[in-house]
Amino acid sequence: MHLSRTPSALALAALLSLSPAAALASPASTAPPADFDTLVGLSAERLETAEAVAAAKWHTGSPVDDPAREEQVLEAAREQAERSATDPEHAAAVVRDQIEAHKTVQHTLHARWTVLPDRAPAEEPDLSEVRPELDRITSGLVRELAATERGRARADCPARLALSADRDARERGSDAVHTAALTRSLASVCV
């Protein structure tokens, strides 16, 4: 096949040669619509509290898993979702993913501190100061689920969400654990 050397023919040939992954990484698509930026940012912000929670539990010897507290958080998310006119069970699924991702970071930190005790935190954070922050973030997440409902139902939601998460992780300078946890925290966002 012979292609003319006109700019439009060369551009079309280049576009046709792109794989779907390369097309998603093209400069024109690296800035996803802002509809997921707040949601992703809140998820990342929630993960940033994991170190303080892990440190508090490390010092008290408390387990990372706290089913009673987790159920309180999930029930509060369901109630807020009802008030926000969004599906309470979907909101609970997203918040469950947030909790599981948060626990993954905590478990990783506890494993690290067990192997490298000199890296364990010297001070014990007060969970009564961290929990209101977690509650604020979770409330923000539920509000964002309601605000992004149409975008979360689009076929391109997973790709757009992934681009937003990748950009957020790069901007924050997230390590591999937090980057993987951020991806985990967003697993149920798209409908």
N, C-alpha and C positions, 0 to 999 in steps of 0.2 A: 504494500500500500504506500502511496506517495502522498505526503502532506506538503502543502505549500508552506512557505516560510513566513507567512503573515503572522503578526502577533496573535491574532485570535485563534488561528489554527494551532500554533505552538501552545498557547494557553490551554486549549481544549485537549490536546494530546497529553499535556502534563497532568491536567485534571483527571483524565481517564486512567492514567497510569497509577494514580494514588490508591493505596489500600484504604479501607474504611478507617483504620487506626491513624494512618498518616493524614487523612482528611480531617479527623478530629483534632489533630495536633497542629493543623495549619494556623498561621498567625491570625487569620480572620476569625477563627473559632476558639482561640485561647481565652477570650474574655466571655465567659458564659453570662447569660442574662442575670441581672441582679436579684431575680426572684428567689434564688437559693442561697445567696451570700449570707444573709442574716441567719438562716437556719443552720448552715454549715458553721458559721462563726460561733453560734451558741453551742453547737455540739463540741467544737474544739475547746471553747471556753470551759465547758463542763469537764472535759478530760483534763484540763490544766489543774483542776482541783484534786485530782486523784492522788497526787503525791502527798498533799496535806492529810487526806483521809487515810491513806496507807500508813503514813507516819504515826497518826493518832492510834490506829489499830495495832501497829507494831509495838508501840510503847505500852499499850494496855493488854496486849496479848489477845485482843479480840479477833475473831475470824473475819476475813474479808467479806464473806457472805453474811448478810443480815436480812433474812427473809421477811421478818416483821416490818422493818423499815422500808424494804423494797415494796411490799404490798401497800403501805401507806402512800408512797410516792405514786404508785400506779393508780390507786383509787383517786387521789387528788387530780391526776392527769385526766382520768375518765370524767370526773365531775366538771373540770374546767372545759373539756372538749364538748360536753353537752351544752354548757353555757355559750361556747363559741360556735355552736352549730356545725361541729365537725364530728366524724365518727369516733365515738369513745373507745371502741375496741382497736381501731387503727391507731389512735393516739397512744393507747396503752402499749401496743406492739412497738411503736417507735421509741417510747420511753423505756420499755424493756430492753431494747437494743442499746440505748444510752447507758443503762445500768450495767448490762453485760460488758460493754466496752470499757466502762469505768473500772469494773472489777478485774478485767484483763490487765489493765495497767497496774492496779494494786497488787495482783498476784505476781506480776513480773518484778515489781519493786521488792516485794517480800522475798522472792527467790534470790534476787540480786543481793539484798542485805544479809540473807542467810549465808551466802557464799562469801560475801565481802563485808563482814560486819563493820569494818572501819568506814564504810560508805553509808551506813545507816544514819538516819537523822539523829542529831544530838538532842533536839528539843521536841516535845510533844505538842502538836497543834491541838487547839480546843475544837472538837467537833461541833460544839454548840455555836461556834462562829462560822464554820464552813457550811453547815446544813442550810441556813437561810439563803446562802449564796446558791447552793444547789437547787433549792426550791424556786428561787427567782429565775434561774436559768431554765428549769423545767417548765415553768409557766410561760416563759418566752418561747420555748420550743412549741408548746401546744398552740399558742397564738400564731406562730409562723406556719404550723401545719394548716390552720384554718385559712390563713392569708395566701398560701401557695397551693391551695387545693386544685385549681385548674391546671397549673403547671405540673403538679405531681401526677396528674392523670395522663399527660401527654406521652406519646411513644418515645420521645427523645429524653424523657426525664432521667433515666439512668446515666446517659452520656453527659448531660448537662450537670447533673449532680456530681459526677466523678470529676469533671473539669473544675468545678467550684471547689471541691474538697482538695484536689491536687494543688490548686493555686493557694488555698488557705494554708495547707501544710508547708508549702514552700515559703510563704510570707512569714509564717511563725517560726520557721527553722525547726520544724518538728522532727524528732528522732524517729527511727523506724517503728518503735513500739507505739508512739502516739499516732503516727501516720496510719498504721494498720488498725489501731483502735478507732480512729476517726472513720475509716471505711466501714468498720463493723457497726459503728454507732448509727450509720445512715442506711443500713440494710433494708429497712421496711418503709422508708420515706416514700418511694414511688408506689403508686397504686395501679 
